[in-house]
């Protein structure tokens, strides 16, 4: 791969990593918020012992699980891009 192409790909990866890391920070903040809501809903469901409270608890738990999956996807993509970035940097160091 020609050096200019490698440098362009590196630049694209750097920009993508910046966006993903920002998205990850937001996802972690949201996940924390949803986890607190799920905890509150769990306590309300235990105290009230109503079907509505239990339904709200299950719904809150689904939100937490969805955010955990989203966060996992972001982390996996960041790891993949960091690996690609390392490979491209190695190529540049080797003079390719």
C-alpha positions in Angstrom: 0.0 0.0 0.0 1.4 3.4 -1.0 2.4 5.7 1.9 -0.2 8.4 1.0 -3.0 5.8 1.0 -1.8 4.5 4.3 -1.6 8.0 5.8 -5.1 8.7 4.5 -6.5 5.5 6.0 -4.8 6.3 9.3 -6.3 9.8 9.3 -9.8 8.3 8.7 -9.3 5.8 11.5 -8.2 8.5 13.9 -11.4 10.5 13.1 -13.6 7.5 13.5 -11.9 6.6 16.8 -12.6 10.1 18.1 -16.3 9.8 17.3 -16.6 6.3 18.7 -14.9 7.3 22.0 -17.3 10.2 22.3 -20.2 7.8 21.6 -18.8 5.4 24.2 -18.7 8.1 26.8 -22.3 9.0 26.1 -23.3 5.4 26.1 -21.6 4.8 29.5 -23.4 7.8 31.0 -26.7 6.7 29.6 -26.1 3.1 30.9 -25.4 4.5 34.4 -28.6 6.5 34.3 -30.7 3.5 33.1 -29.1 1.2 35.7 -30.1 3.7 38.4 -33.6 3.8 37.0 -33.7 0.0 36.9 -32.6 -0.2 40.5 -35.3 2.2 41.6 -37.9 0.3 39.6 -36.7 -3.0 41.2 -37.2 -1.5 44.7 -40.6 -0.1 43.8 -41.6 -3.5 42.4 -40.5 -5.3 45.6 -42.3 -2.8 47.8 -45.6 -2.4 45.9 -45.8 -6.0 44.6 -48.0 -4.9 41.7 -48.0 -6.1 38.1 -47.5 -2.5 36.8 -44.4 -2.0 39.0 -43.0 -5.3 37.9 -43.6 -4.4 34.3 -41.8 -1.1 34.7 -38.9 -3.0 36.3 -38.6 -5.4 33.4 -38.8 -2.5 31.0 -36.0 -0.7 32.8 -33.9 -3.8 32.8 -34.3 -4.2 29.1 -33.1 -0.7 28.6 -30.0 -1.5 30.6 -29.3 -4.6 28.6 -29.7 -2.8 25.3 -27.3 -0.1 26.5 -24.8 -2.8 27.6 -25.0 -4.4 24.1 -24.6 -1.0 22.5 -21.6 -0.3 24.7 -20.1 -3.7 23.9 -20.5 -3.0 20.2 -18.7 0.3 20.5 -15.9 -1.2 22.5 -15.5 -4.0 19.9 -15.4 -1.5 17.1 -12.8 0.7 18.9 -10.6 -2.4 19.5 -10.9 -3.4 15.8 -10.0 0.1 14.6 -7.1 0.4 17.1 -5.8 -2.9 15.8 -6.1 -1.6 12.2 -4.4 1.6 13.3 -1.5 -0.4 14.8 -1.1 -2.4 11.6 -1.0 0.7 9.5 1.5 2.4 11.8 3.7 -0.7 11.5 3.6 -0.5 7.7 4.6 3.2 7.9 7.5 2.3 10.2 8.6 -0.4 7.9 8.6 2.1 5.0 5.8 0.5 2.9 
